[in-house]
Amino acid sequence: MKIYSSDKSELMQVSAIERDGNDLVIKGKVFGTMPMSARLKPQEARAALKLLSPRLILFLLTLPFRKG
């Protein structure tokens, strides 16, 4: 999975999403060369859920089925 910046250049290549205890670990490379391992803790996941509106939740559910 690739994540792009606002200028449409590749920002991050995600190679794995794993569970480590109660944390979610996202592994990949930033800017195509720099290895990175990001960790999402449960309290941060709850904070992220507070950022979602019902309209954004609907968009996220349909995102994989939209044309890219």
Predicted model as a PDB file, atoms N, CA, C, CB and O in Angstrom, pLDDT in the B-factor column:
MODEL        1                                                                  
ATOM      1  N   MET A   1       0.853  -1.166   0.000  1.00 94.00           N  
ATOM      2  CA  MET A   1       0.000   0.000   0.000  1.00 94.00           C  
ATOM      3  C   MET A   1       0.899   1.228   0.000  1.00 94.00           C  
ATOM      4  CB  MET A   1      -0.971  -0.002   1.222  1.00 94.00           C  
ATOM      5  O   MET A   1       1.889   1.274   0.729  1.00 94.00           O  
ATOM      6  N   LYS A   2       0.559   2.224  -0.815  1.00 95.00           N  
ATOM      7  CA  LYS A   2       1.328   3.462  -0.879  1.00 95.00           C  
ATOM      8  C   LYS A   2       0.498   4.622  -0.336  1.00 95.00           C  
ATOM      9  CB  LYS A   2       1.777   3.750  -2.328  1.00 95.00           C  
ATOM     10  O   LYS A   2      -0.716   4.680  -0.532  1.00 95.00           O  
ATOM     11  N   ILE A   3       1.163   5.529   0.339  1.00 94.00           N  
ATOM     12  CA  ILE A   3       0.533   6.748   0.829  1.00 94.00           C  
ATOM     13  C   ILE A   3       1.232   7.904   0.136  1.00 94.00           C  
ATOM     14  CB  ILE A   3       0.619   6.871   2.402  1.00 94.00           C  
ATOM     15  O   ILE A   3       2.460   7.976   0.118  1.00 94.00           O  
ATOM     16  N   TYR A   4       0.436   8.819  -0.439  1.00 94.00           N  
ATOM     17  CA  TYR A   4       0.991   9.909  -1.230  1.00 94.00           C  
ATOM     18  C   TYR A   4       0.867  11.237  -0.494  1.00 94.00           C  
ATOM     19  CB  TYR A   4       0.294   9.991  -2.585  1.00 94.00           C  
ATOM     20  O   TYR A   4      -0.026  11.414   0.334  1.00 94.00           O  
ATOM     21  N   SER A   5       1.758  12.162  -0.797  1.00 93.00           N  
ATOM     22  CA  SER A   5       1.686  13.515  -0.244  1.00 93.00           C  
ATOM     23  C   SER A   5       0.699  14.328  -1.076  1.00 93.00           C  
ATOM     24  CB  SER A   5       3.095  14.196  -0.223  1.00 93.00           C  
ATOM     25  O   SER A   5       0.160  13.836  -2.067  1.00 93.00           O  
ATOM     26  N   SER A   6       0.469  15.565  -0.672  1.00 95.00           N  
ATOM     27  CA  SER A   6      -0.494  16.407  -1.382  1.00 95.00           C  
ATOM     28  C   SER A   6      -0.043  16.746  -2.803  1.00 95.00           C  
ATOM     29  CB  SER A   6      -0.727  17.685  -0.605  1.00 95.00           C  
ATOM     30  O   SER A   6      -0.878  17.071  -3.647  1.00 95.00           O  
ATOM     31  N   ASP A   7       1.272  16.677  -3.087  1.00 95.00           N  
ATOM     32  CA  ASP A   7       1.752  16.924  -4.447  1.00 95.00           C  
ATOM     33  C   ASP A   7       1.823  15.623  -5.272  1.00 95.00           C  
ATOM     34  CB  ASP A   7       3.135  17.593  -4.399  1.00 95.00           C  
ATOM     35  O   ASP A   7       2.425  15.582  -6.345  1.00 95.00           O  
ATOM     36  N   LYS A   8       1.190  14.565  -4.737  1.00 92.00           N  
ATOM     37  CA  LYS A   8       1.063  13.266  -5.401  1.00 92.00           C  
ATOM     38  C   LYS A   8       2.375  12.503  -5.542  1.00 92.00           C  
ATOM     39  CB  LYS A   8       0.470  13.458  -6.752  1.00 92.00           C  
ATOM     40  O   LYS A   8       2.452  11.548  -6.315  1.00 92.00           O  
ATOM     41  N   SER A   9       3.413  12.913  -4.805  1.00 92.00           N  
ATOM     42  CA  SER A   9       4.636  12.113  -4.788  1.00 92.00           C  
ATOM     43  C   SER A   9       4.503  11.055  -3.694  1.00 92.00           C  
ATOM     44  CB  SER A   9       5.902  13.012  -4.553  1.00 92.00           C  
ATOM     45  O   SER A   9       3.785  11.246  -2.712  1.00 92.00           O  
ATOM     46  N   GLU A  10       5.209   9.933  -3.880  1.00 93.00           N  
ATOM     47  CA  GLU A  10       5.099   8.836  -2.933  1.00 93.00           C  
ATOM     48  C   GLU A  10       5.731   9.224  -1.606  1.00 93.00           C  
ATOM     49  CB  GLU A  10       5.756   7.570  -3.491  1.00 93.00           C  
ATOM     50  O   GLU A  10       6.904   9.593  -1.552  1.00 93.00           O  
ATOM     51  N   LEU A  11       4.951   9.138  -0.543  1.00 94.00           N  
ATOM     52  CA  LEU A  11       5.417   9.495   0.790  1.00 94.00           C  
ATOM     53  C   LEU A  11       5.865   8.266   1.560  1.00 94.00           C  
ATOM     54  CB  LEU A  11       4.325  10.224   1.558  1.00 94.00           C  
ATOM     55  O   LEU A  11       6.892   8.283   2.239  1.00 94.00           O  
ATOM     56  N   MET A  12       5.078   7.189   1.448  1.00 95.00           N  
ATOM     57  CA  MET A  12       5.399   5.997   2.225  1.00 95.00           C  
ATOM     58  C   MET A  12       4.886   4.751   1.519  1.00 95.00           C  
ATOM     59  CB  MET A  12       4.804   6.093   3.637  1.00 95.00           C  
ATOM     60  O   MET A  12       3.788   4.734   0.964  1.00 95.00           O  
ATOM     61  N   GLN A  13       5.712   3.708   1.556  1.00 96.00           N  
ATOM     62  CA  GLN A  13       5.316   2.389   1.061  1.00 96.00           C  
ATOM     63  C   GLN A  13       5.116   1.510   2.282  1.00 96.00           C  
ATOM     64  CB  GLN A  13       6.391   1.776   0.069  1.00 96.00           C  
ATOM     65  O   GLN A  13       6.083   1.173   2.966  1.00 96.00           O  
ATOM     66  N   VAL A  14       3.869   1.131   2.568  1.00 96.00           N  
ATOM     67  CA  VAL A  14       3.577   0.273   3.715  1.00 96.00           C  
ATOM     68  C   VAL A  14       3.731  -1.169   3.260  1.00 96.00           C  
ATOM     69  CB  VAL A  14       2.137   0.539   4.290  1.00 96.00           C  
ATOM     70  O   VAL A  14       3.099  -1.598   2.295  1.00 96.00           O  
ATOM     71  N   SER A  15       4.593  -1.926   3.977  1.00 97.00           N  
ATOM     72  CA  SER A  15       4.840  -3.318   3.598  1.00 97.00           C  
ATOM     73  C   SER A  15       4.172  -4.312   4.533  1.00 97.00           C  
ATOM     74  CB  SER A  15       6.318  -3.585   3.563  1.00 97.00           C  
ATOM     75  O   SER A  15       3.965  -5.467   4.160  1.00 97.00           O  
ATOM     76  N   ALA A  16       3.831  -3.882   5.740  1.00 97.00           N  
ATOM     77  CA  ALA A  16       3.186  -4.808   6.677  1.00 97.00           C  
ATOM     78  C   ALA A  16       2.420  -4.040   7.741  1.00 97.00           C  
ATOM     79  CB  ALA A  16       4.228  -5.731   7.337  1.00 97.00           C  
ATOM     80  O   ALA A  16       2.837  -2.963   8.167  1.00 97.00           O  
ATOM     81  N   ILE A  17       1.310  -4.596   8.160  1.00 97.00           N  
ATOM     82  CA  ILE A  17       0.543  -4.105   9.305  1.00 97.00           C  
ATOM     83  C   ILE A  17       0.374  -5.293  10.226  1.00 97.00           C  
ATOM     84  CB  ILE A  17      -0.856  -3.483   8.879  1.00 97.00           C  
ATOM     85  O   ILE A  17      -0.230  -6.303   9.864  1.00 97.00           O  
ATOM     86  N   GLU A  18       0.925  -5.153  11.440  1.00 98.00           N  
ATOM     87  CA  GLU A  18       0.951  -6.291  12.359  1.00 98.00           C  
ATOM     88  C   GLU A  18       0.450  -5.877  13.735  1.00 98.00           C  
ATOM     89  CB  GLU A  18       2.370  -6.872  12.462  1.00 98.00           C  
ATOM     90  O   GLU A  18       0.401  -4.697  14.082  1.00 98.00           O  
ATOM     91  N   ARG A  19       0.087  -6.883  14.495  1.00 98.00           N  
ATOM     92  CA  ARG A  19      -0.307  -6.678  15.884  1.00 98.00           C  
ATOM     93  C   ARG A  19       0.875  -7.023  16.773  1.00 98.00           C  
ATOM     94  CB  ARG A  19      -1.554  -7.537  16.255  1.00 98.00           C  
ATOM     95  O   ARG A  19       1.538  -8.040  16.566  1.00 98.00           O  
ATOM     96  N   ASP A  20       1.144  -6.168  17.775  1.00 97.00           N  
ATOM     97  CA  ASP A  20       2.161  -6.452  18.782  1.00 97.00           C  
ATOM     98  C   ASP A  20       1.527  -6.156  20.140  1.00 97.00           C  
ATOM     99  CB  ASP A  20       3.479  -5.597  18.549  1.00 97.00           C  
ATOM    100  O   ASP A  20       1.528  -5.012  20.593  1.00 97.00           O  
ATOM    101  N   GLY A  21       0.991  -7.184  20.782  1.00 97.00           N  
ATOM    102  CA  GLY A  21       0.259  -6.981  22.034  1.00 97.00           C  
ATOM    103  C   GLY A  21      -1.004  -6.193  21.752  1.00 97.00           C  
ATOM    104  O   GLY A  21      -1.832  -6.611  20.942  1.00 97.00           O  
ATOM    105  N   ASN A  22      -1.158  -5.051  22.416  1.00 97.00           N  
ATOM    106  CA  ASN A  22      -2.332  -4.196  22.181  1.00 97.00           C  
ATOM    107  C   ASN A  22      -2.050  -3.078  21.194  1.00 97.00           C  
ATOM    108  CB  ASN A  22      -2.812  -3.602  23.485  1.00 97.00           C  
ATOM    109  O   ASN A  22      -2.903  -2.216  20.981  1.00 97.00           O  
ATOM    110  N   ASP A  23      -0.877  -3.074  20.593  1.00 98.00           N  
ATOM    111  CA  ASP A  23      -0.502  -2.033  19.631  1.00 98.00           C  
ATOM    112  C   ASP A  23      -0.626  -2.541  18.196  1.00 98.00           C  
ATOM    113  CB  ASP A  23       0.932  -1.550  19.897  1.00 98.00           C  
ATOM    114  O   ASP A  23      -0.544  -3.742  17.937  1.00 98.00           O  
ATOM    115  N   LEU A  24      -0.824  -1.611  17.278  1.00 97.00           N  
ATOM    116  CA  LEU A  24      -0.800  -1.902  15.852  1.00 97.00           C  
ATOM    117  C   LEU A  24       0.515  -1.357  15.308  1.00 97.00           C  
ATOM    118  CB  LEU A  24      -2.043  -1.276  15.105  1.00 97.00           C  
ATOM    119  O   LEU A  24       0.826  -0.180  15.491  1.00 97.00           O  
ATOM    120  N   VAL A  25       1.286  -2.210  14.643  1.00 98.00           N  
ATOM    121  CA  VAL A  25       2.585  -1.802  14.117  1.00 98.00           C  
ATOM    122  C   VAL A  25       2.488  -1.720  12.596  1.00 98.00           C  
ATOM    123  CB  VAL A  25       3.712  -2.796  14.556  1.00 98.00           C  
ATOM    124  O   VAL A  25       2.069  -2.670  11.935  1.00 98.00           O  
ATOM    125  N   ILE A  26       2.884  -0.567  12.053  1.00 97.00           N  
ATOM    126  CA  ILE A  26       2.872  -0.337  10.612  1.00 97.00           C  
ATOM    127  C   ILE A  26       4.320  -0.227  10.157  1.00 97.00           C  
ATOM    128  CB  ILE A  26       2.050   0.953  10.234  1.00 97.00           C  
ATOM    129  O   ILE A  26       5.056   0.653  10.604  1.00 97.00           O  
ATOM    130  N   LYS A  27       4.725  -1.131   9.263  1.00 97.00           N  
ATOM    131  CA  LYS A  27       6.108  -1.153   8.781  1.00 97.00           C  
ATOM    132  C   LYS A  27       6.163  -0.742   7.323  1.00 97.00           C  
ATOM    133  CB  LYS A  27       6.731  -2.547   8.964  1.00 97.00           C  
ATOM    134  O   LYS A  27       5.267  -1.056   6.539  1.00 97.00           O  
ATOM    135  N   GLY A  28       7.220  -0.040   6.974  1.00 97.00           N  
ATOM    136  CA  GLY A  28       7.353   0.366   5.588  1.00 97.00           C  
ATOM    137  C   GLY A  28       8.582   1.220   5.376  1.00 97.00           C  
ATOM    138  O   GLY A  28       9.476   1.278   6.221  1.00 97.00           O  
ATOM    139  N   LYS A  29       8.613   1.892   4.218  1.00 96.00           N  
ATOM    140  CA  LYS A  29       9.720   2.772   3.876  1.00 96.00           C  
ATOM    141  C   LYS A  29       9.161   4.153   3.567  1.00 96.00           C  
ATOM    142  CB  LYS A  29      10.534   2.215   2.673  1.00 96.00           C  
ATOM    143  O   LYS A  29       8.168   4.296   2.853  1.00 96.00           O  
ATOM    144  N   VAL A  30       9.826   5.174   4.126  1.00 95.00           N  
ATOM    145  CA  VAL A  30       9.453   6.555   3.868  1.00 95.00           C  
ATOM    146  C   VAL A  30      10.324   7.079   2.742  1.00 95.00           C  
ATOM    147  CB  VAL A  30       9.598   7.432   5.145  1.00 95.00           C  
ATOM    148  O   VAL A  30      11.536   6.859   2.743  1.00 95.00           O  
ATOM    149  N   PHE A  31       9.733   7.760   1.795  1.00 91.00           N  
ATOM    150  CA  PHE A  31      10.427   8.304   0.625  1.00 91.00           C  
ATOM    151  C   PHE A  31      11.178   7.224  -0.146  1.00 91.00           C  
ATOM    152  CB  PHE A  31      11.396   9.396   1.052  1.00 91.00           C  
ATOM    153  O   PHE A  31      12.165   7.520  -0.819  1.00 91.00           O  
ATOM    154  N   GLY A  32      10.727   5.990  -0.055  1.00 87.00           N  
ATOM    155  CA  GLY A  32      11.286   4.895  -0.832  1.00 87.00           C  
ATOM    156  C   GLY A  32      12.575   4.306  -0.320  1.00 87.00           C  
ATOM    157  O   GLY A  32      13.017   3.277  -0.833  1.00 87.00           O  
ATOM    158  N   THR A  33      13.204   4.920   0.680  1.00 92.00           N  
ATOM    159  CA  THR A  33      14.499   4.413   1.136  1.00 92.00           C  
ATOM    160  C   THR A  33      14.612   4.235   2.641  1.00 92.00           C  
ATOM    161  CB  THR A  33      15.569   5.325   0.683  1.00 92.00           C  
ATOM    162  O   THR A  33      15.306   3.325   3.094  1.00 92.00           O  
ATOM    163  N   MET A  34      13.962   5.064   3.417  1.00 95.00           N  
ATOM    164  CA  MET A  34      14.168   5.075   4.864  1.00 95.00           C  
ATOM    165  C   MET A  34      13.188   4.119   5.559  1.00 95.00           C  
ATOM    166  CB  MET A  34      14.004   6.508   5.419  1.00 95.00           C  
ATOM    167  O   MET A  34      11.991   4.401   5.606  1.00 95.00           O  
ATOM    168  N   PRO A  35      13.682   2.985   6.104  1.00 97.00           N  
ATOM    169  CA  PRO A  35      12.793   2.056   6.791  1.00 97.00           C  
ATOM    170  C   PRO A  35      12.152   2.714   8.014  1.00 97.00           C  
ATOM    171  CB  PRO A  35      13.561   0.796   7.208  1.00 97.00           C  
ATOM    172  O   PRO A  35      12.790   3.500   8.715  1.00 97.00           O  
ATOM    173  N   MET A  36      10.876   2.381   8.261  1.00 96.00           N  
ATOM    174  CA  MET A  36      10.156   2.983   9.362  1.00 96.00           C  
ATOM    175  C   MET A  36       9.227   1.963   9.979  1.00 96.00           C  
ATOM    176  CB  MET A  36       9.378   4.214   8.899  1.00 96.00           C  
ATOM    177  O   MET A  36       8.650   1.135   9.275  1.00 96.00           O  
ATOM    178  N   SER A  37       9.081   2.017  11.274  1.00 96.00           N  
ATOM    179  CA  SER A  37       8.125   1.201  11.992  1.00 96.00           C  
ATOM    180  C   SER A  37       7.334   2.126  12.904  1.00 96.00           C  
ATOM    181  CB  SER A  37       8.830   0.059  12.798  1.00 96.00           C  
ATOM    182  O   SER A  37       7.879   2.684  13.857  1.00 96.00           O  
ATOM    183  N   ALA A  38       6.039   2.286  12.609  1.00 96.00           N  
ATOM    184  CA  ALA A  38       5.183   3.178  13.396  1.00 96.00           C  
ATOM    185  C   ALA A  38       4.282   2.328  14.292  1.00 96.00           C  
ATOM    186  CB  ALA A  38       4.328   4.110  12.467  1.00 96.00           C  
ATOM    187  O   ALA A  38       3.859   1.237  13.910  1.00 96.00           O  
ATOM    188  N   ARG A  39       4.003   2.833  15.461  1.00 97.00           N  
ATOM    189  CA  ARG A  39       3.236   2.077  16.449  1.00 97.00           C  
ATOM    190  C   ARG A  39       2.007   2.898  16.832  1.00 97.00           C  
ATOM    191  CB  ARG A  39       4.105   1.740  17.712  1.00 97.00           C  
ATOM    192  O   ARG A  39       2.126   4.064  17.206  1.00 97.00           O  
ATOM    193  N   LEU A  40       0.828   2.285  16.736  1.00 97.00           N  
ATOM    194  CA  LEU A  40      -0.429   2.938  17.123  1.00 97.00           C  
ATOM    195  C   LEU A  40      -0.922   2.299  18.405  1.00 97.00           C  
ATOM    196  CB  LEU A  40      -1.508   2.827  15.995  1.00 97.00           C  
ATOM    197  O   LEU A  40      -1.213   1.103  18.440  1.00 97.00           O  
ATOM    198  N   LYS A  41      -1.017   3.098  19.463  1.00 98.00           N  
ATOM    199  CA  LYS A  41      -1.467   2.607  20.762  1.00 98.00           C  
ATOM    200  C   LYS A  41      -2.983   2.759  20.864  1.00 98.00           C  
ATOM    201  CB  LYS A  41      -0.760   3.366  21.918  1.00 98.00           C  
ATOM    202  O   LYS A  41      -3.568   3.590  20.169  1.00 98.00           O  
ATOM    203  N   PRO A  42      -3.630   1.959  21.727  1.00 98.00           N  
ATOM    204  CA  PRO A  42      -5.091   1.993  21.824  1.00 98.00           C  
ATOM    205  C   PRO A  42      -5.660   3.390  22.099  1.00 98.00           C  
ATOM    206  CB  PRO A  42      -5.541   1.054  22.908  1.00 98.00           C  
ATOM    207  O   PRO A  42      -6.684   3.764  21.526  1.00 98.00           O  
ATOM    208  N   GLN A  43      -5.010   4.155  22.966  1.00 98.00           N  
ATOM    209  CA  GLN A  43      -5.543   5.499  23.264  1.00 98.00           C  
ATOM    210  C   GLN A  43      -5.459   6.409  22.048  1.00 98.00           C  
ATOM    211  CB  GLN A  43      -4.781   6.133  24.439  1.00 98.00           C  
ATOM    212  O   GLN A  43      -6.305   7.288  21.877  1.00 98.00           O  
ATOM    213  N   GLU A  44      -4.451   6.214  21.197  1.00 97.00           N  
ATOM    214  CA  GLU A  44      -4.338   7.017  19.983  1.00 97.00           C  
ATOM    215  C   GLU A  44      -5.364   6.576  18.937  1.00 97.00           C  
ATOM    216  CB  GLU A  44      -2.916   6.916  19.408  1.00 97.00           C  
ATOM    217  O   GLU A  44      -5.858   7.399  18.165  1.00 97.00           O  
ATOM    218  N   ALA A  45      -5.682   5.289  18.911  1.00 97.00           N  
ATOM    219  CA  ALA A  45      -6.733   4.799  18.007  1.00 97.00           C  
ATOM    220  C   ALA A  45      -8.081   5.379  18.409  1.00 97.00           C  
ATOM    221  CB  ALA A  45      -6.791   3.252  18.015  1.00 97.00           C  
ATOM    222  O   ALA A  45      -8.883   5.749  17.551  1.00 97.00           O  
ATOM    223  N   ARG A  46      -8.331   5.457  19.712  1.00 97.00           N  
ATOM    224  CA  ARG A  46      -9.588   6.069  20.182  1.00 97.00           C  
ATOM    225  C   ARG A  46      -9.623   7.553  19.815  1.00 97.00           C  
ATOM    226  CB  ARG A  46      -9.745   5.893  21.722  1.00 97.00           C  
ATOM    227  O   ARG A  46     -10.675   8.074  19.446  1.00 97.00           O  
ATOM    228  N   ALA A  47      -8.492   8.228  19.912  1.00 97.00           N  
ATOM    229  CA  ALA A  47      -8.431   9.644  19.535  1.00 97.00           C  
ATOM    230  C   ALA A  47      -8.705   9.809  18.043  1.00 97.00           C  
ATOM    231  CB  ALA A  47      -7.054  10.245  19.895  1.00 97.00           C  
ATOM    232  O   ALA A  47      -9.356  10.768  17.628  1.00 97.00           O  
ATOM    233  N   ALA A  48      -8.206   8.871  17.239  1.00 96.00           N  
ATOM    234  CA  ALA A  48      -8.443   8.934  15.788  1.00 96.00           C  
ATOM    235  C   ALA A  48      -9.922   8.716  15.479  1.00 96.00           C  
ATOM    236  CB  ALA A  48      -7.583   7.881  15.046  1.00 96.00           C  
ATOM    237  O   ALA A  48     -10.471   9.361  14.586  1.00 96.00           O  
ATOM    238  N   LEU A  49     -10.565   7.815  16.208  1.00 96.00           N  
ATOM    239  CA  LEU A  49     -11.998   7.567  15.973  1.00 96.00           C  
ATOM    240  C   LEU A  49     -12.836   8.813  16.259  1.00 96.00           C  
ATOM    241  CB  LEU A  49     -12.490   6.399  16.845  1.00 96.00           C  
ATOM    242  O   LEU A  49     -13.879   9.020  15.639  1.00 96.00           O  
ATOM    243  N   LYS A  50     -12.377   9.642  17.200  1.00 97.00           N  
ATOM    244  CA  LYS A  50     -13.115  10.876  17.516  1.00 97.00           C  
ATOM    245  C   LYS A  50     -13.039  11.886  16.377  1.00 97.00           C  
ATOM    246  CB  LYS A  50     -12.571  11.507  18.800  1.00 97.00           C  
ATOM    247  O   LYS A  50     -13.845  12.814  16.317  1.00 97.00           O  
ATOM    248  N   LEU A  51     -12.075  11.712  15.473  1.00 97.00           N  
ATOM    249  CA  LEU A  51     -11.926  12.627  14.342  1.00 97.00           C  
ATOM    250  C   LEU A  51     -12.873  12.294  13.198  1.00 97.00           C  
ATOM    251  CB  LEU A  51     -10.500  12.604  13.842  1.00 97.00           C  
ATOM    252  O   LEU A  51     -13.037  13.089  12.273  1.00 97.00           O  
ATOM    253  N   LEU A  52     -13.506  11.104  13.258  1.00 97.00           N  
ATOM    254  CA  LEU A  52     -14.354  10.660  12.161  1.00 97.00           C  
ATOM    255  C   LEU A  52     -15.784  11.168  12.322  1.00 97.00           C  
ATOM    256  CB  LEU A  52     -14.345   9.138  12.072  1.00 97.00           C  
ATOM    257  O   LEU A  52     -16.344  11.141  13.418  1.00 97.00           O  
ATOM    258  N   SER A  53     -16.357  11.623  11.237  1.00 97.00           N  
ATOM    259  CA  SER A  53     -17.766  12.006  11.196  1.00 97.00           C  
ATOM    260  C   SER A  53     -18.528  10.868  10.517  1.00 97.00           C  
ATOM    261  CB  SER A  53     -17.976  13.378  10.436  1.00 97.00           C  
ATOM    262  O   SER A  53     -17.911  10.044   9.842  1.00 97.00           O  
ATOM    263  N   PRO A  54     -19.859  10.800  10.676  1.00 97.00           N  
ATOM    264  CA  PRO A  54     -20.617   9.748   9.982  1.00 97.00           C  
ATOM    265  C   PRO A  54     -20.390   9.770   8.463  1.00 97.00           C  
ATOM    266  CB  PRO A  54     -22.111   9.901  10.279  1.00 97.00           C  
ATOM    267  O   PRO A  54     -20.311   8.718   7.829  1.00 97.00           O  
ATOM    268  N   ARG A  55     -20.289  10.944   7.902  1.00 98.00           N  
ATOM    269  CA  ARG A  55     -20.047  11.063   6.464  1.00 98.00           C  
ATOM    270  C   ARG A  55     -18.673  10.506   6.075  1.00 98.00           C  
ATOM    271  CB  ARG A  55     -20.160  12.527   6.031  1.00 98.00           C  
ATOM    272  O   ARG A  55     -18.535   9.859   5.037  1.00 98.00           O  
ATOM    273  N   LEU A  56     -17.665  10.757   6.904  1.00 97.00           N  
ATOM    274  CA  LEU A  56     -16.318  10.240   6.627  1.00 97.00           C  
ATOM    275  C   LEU A  56     -16.255   8.718   6.820  1.00 97.00           C  
ATOM    276  CB  LEU A  56     -15.282  10.932   7.541  1.00 97.00           C  
ATOM    277  O   LEU A  56     -15.533   8.034   6.094  1.00 97.00           O  
ATOM    278  N   ILE A  57     -17.001   8.190   7.784  1.00 97.00           N  
ATOM    279  CA  ILE A  57     -17.055   6.737   7.977  1.00 97.00           C  
ATOM    280  C   ILE A  57     -17.655   6.079   6.739  1.00 97.00           C  
ATOM    281  CB  ILE A  57     -17.884   6.375   9.243  1.00 97.00           C  
ATOM    282  O   ILE A  57     -17.151   5.054   6.280  1.00 97.00           O  
ATOM    283  N   LEU A  58     -18.709   6.648   6.203  1.00 97.00           N  
ATOM    284  CA  LEU A  58     -19.320   6.107   4.973  1.00 97.00           C  
ATOM    285  C   LEU A  58     -18.320   6.157   3.818  1.00 97.00           C  
ATOM    286  CB  LEU A  58     -20.607   6.900   4.601  1.00 97.00           C  
ATOM    287  O   LEU A  58     -18.214   5.203   3.048  1.00 97.00           O  
ATOM    288  N   PHE A  59     -17.590   7.260   3.695  1.00 97.00           N  
ATOM    289  CA  PHE A  59     -16.582   7.367   2.645  1.00 97.00           C  
ATOM    290  C   PHE A  59     -15.513   6.287   2.805  1.00 97.00           C  
ATOM    291  CB  PHE A  59     -15.936   8.760   2.664  1.00 97.00           C  
ATOM    292  O   PHE A  59     -15.123   5.661   1.819  1.00 97.00           O  
ATOM    293  N   LEU A  60     -15.039   6.059   4.020  1.00 96.00           N  
ATOM    294  CA  LEU A  60     -14.002   5.048   4.259  1.00 96.00           C  
ATOM    295  C   LEU A  60     -14.486   3.646   3.896  1.00 96.00           C  
ATOM    296  CB  LEU A  60     -13.561   5.079   5.722  1.00 96.00           C  
ATOM    297  O   LEU A  60     -13.724   2.835   3.369  1.00 96.00           O  
ATOM    298  N   LEU A  61     -15.758   3.369   4.184  1.00 97.00           N  
ATOM    299  CA  LEU A  61     -16.301   2.051   3.850  1.00 97.00           C  
ATOM    300  C   LEU A  61     -16.377   1.824   2.343  1.00 97.00           C  
ATOM    301  CB  LEU A  61     -17.680   1.888   4.461  1.00 97.00           C  
ATOM    302  O   LEU A  61     -16.257   0.688   1.883  1.00 97.00           O  
ATOM    303  N   THR A  62     -16.573   2.884   1.576  1.00 97.00           N  
ATOM    304  CA  THR A  62     -16.701   2.750   0.125  1.00 97.00           C  
ATOM    305  C   THR A  62     -15.386   3.023  -0.617  1.00 97.00           C  
ATOM    306  CB  THR A  62     -17.774   3.694  -0.379  1.00 97.00           C  
ATOM    307  O   THR A  62     -15.306   2.799  -1.825  1.00 97.00           O  
ATOM    308  N   LEU A  63     -14.369   3.498   0.081  1.00 96.00           N  
ATOM    309  CA  LEU A  63     -13.098   3.873  -0.553  1.00 96.00           C  
ATOM    310  C   LEU A  63     -12.458   2.749  -1.369  1.00 96.00           C  
ATOM    311  CB  LEU A  63     -12.127   4.326   0.501  1.00 96.00           C  
ATOM    312  O   LEU A  63     -12.007   3.010  -2.484  1.00 96.00           O  
ATOM    313  N   PRO A  64     -12.396   1.505  -0.866  1.00 95.00           N  
ATOM    314  CA  PRO A  64     -11.741   0.455  -1.682  1.00 95.00           C  
ATOM    315  C   PRO A  64     -12.461   0.154  -2.995  1.00 95.00           C  
ATOM    316  CB  PRO A  64     -11.639  -0.822  -0.880  1.00 95.00           C  
ATOM    317  O   PRO A  64     -11.868  -0.455  -3.886  1.00 95.00           O  
ATOM    318  N   PHE A  65     -13.697   0.555  -3.135  1.00 97.00           N  
ATOM    319  CA  PHE A  65     -14.477   0.236  -4.328  1.00 97.00           C  
ATOM    320  C   PHE A  65     -14.552   1.395  -5.312  1.00 97.00           C  
ATOM    321  CB  PHE A  65     -15.867  -0.178  -3.934  1.00 97.00           C  
ATOM    322  O   PHE A  65     -15.206   1.286  -6.349  1.00 97.00           O  
ATOM    323  N   ARG A  66     -13.896   2.495  -4.999  1.00 96.00           N  
ATOM    324  CA  ARG A  66     -13.897   3.667  -5.890  1.00 96.00           C  
ATOM    325  C   ARG A  66     -12.752   3.570  -6.906  1.00 96.00           C  
ATOM    326  CB  ARG A  66     -13.772   4.980  -5.066  1.00 96.00           C  
ATOM    327  O   ARG A  66     -11.756   2.879  -6.688  1.00 96.00           O  
ATOM    328  N   LYS A  67     -12.928   4.282  -8.015  1.00 94.00           N  
ATOM    329  CA  LYS A  67     -11.888   4.319  -9.041  1.00 94.00           C  
ATOM    330  C   LYS A  67     -10.715   5.143  -8.547  1.00 94.00           C  
ATOM    331  CB  LYS A  67     -12.434   4.894 -10.365  1.00 94.00           C  
ATOM    332  O   LYS A  67     -10.903   6.178  -7.908  1.00 94.00           O  
ATOM    333  N   GLY A  68      -9.506   4.688  -8.842  1.00 79.00           N  
ATOM    334  CA  GLY A  68      -8.308   5.399  -8.376  1.00 79.00           C  
ATOM    335  C   GLY A  68      -7.692   6.118  -9.429  1.00 79.00           C  
ATOM    336  O   GLY A  68      -6.672   6.774  -9.215  1.00 79.00           O  
TER     337      GLY A  68                                                      
ENDMDL                                                                          
END                                                                             
